[in-house]
Amino acid sequence: MGGATTNLKLIDENGLRIDGRRADELRPMKIEAGVLKRADGSAYVEWGENKVLAAVYGPRECHPRHLQNPTRAIVQCNYNMASFSVSDRKKPGPDRRSQEISKIISEALEHVVLTHLFPRTSIDVYIEVLQANAGTRCAGLTAASVALADAGIPMRDLIAACASGKVADKIVLDLRNEEDNFGTADVPLGLVPRTGEIVLLQMDGDLSIEEFKTALTLSTDACHRIYEMQKDALRRKYCIAQAEIPASVAQPMGEPAASQPAADEGTNVNNSNDNGQQGVQ
Ligand code: UDP
């Protein structure tokens, strides 16, 4: 960011961007819930060339103990960018940027998690960026809120996040790396779609008030589209699980479940107990 000069034509005479998108177009996106067996909840987001995993543990005993809050849970996020996620190898381990992103994502998530239900505990959120191409904090927050829902943590709503910015004097949605590097503003936004609350808002660069309003409108509209994809990812996981349960429960007692699909380790379905009865654990 900062408008460094480039020979790249960031927006062509037809108003199309370097990857052929219009100003208000998102990069292709895919969200999957429940991708990790060891975590309490998880999600994977592919967003353009970004590949981001989120894993959730908790609520569990808060460590370090001095961070315990006797009235509510705390949300501790750890955002990490893998060394191989960017073209110049990134030095492994935490840096100022990852600490900042971890903090703003924790604060955003604390707005939606019903923390008062779990005093003295910690809800731990791990975000691993496997491949980066600008917009990883938004992808991370979007993935984290699906992972929290997948972990069954009570929340007021999901959070959907997306950035807008200014590239070649035009306000555009969802900047990719070249636009981020050679554009003049980047405004990531996290939204609680049901209430319209903004729980994350940052601005790198300069925008006039009118430009800022346009960026806000673009990001808000996109967040509502992303919200539908988040809910769809959760539906896909839990509708599949639900579809398996009646099939095994419906099997008459004592009869072999020969035609049942094998229940995989990750579901709660157990085809028979010690007495040979069909049941759900
Ligand atoms: N980036 C990089 N090396 C770094 C940090 C960032 O190459 O050490 C790239 C990466 O593609 C990232 C982009 O710069 O997605 C924009 O980073 P920014 O800090 O704006 O955060 P983001 O847009 O990913 O939320």
Boltz pocket constraint, residues with backbone or C-beta under 6 A from the ligand:
constraints:
  - pocket:
      binder: B
      contacts: [[A, 85], [A, 86], [A, 87], [A, 88], [A, 90], [A, 97], [A, 132], [A, 133], [A, 134], [A, 135], [A, 136], [A, 137], [A, 138], [A, 177], [A, 180], [A, 186]]
      max_distance: 6.0
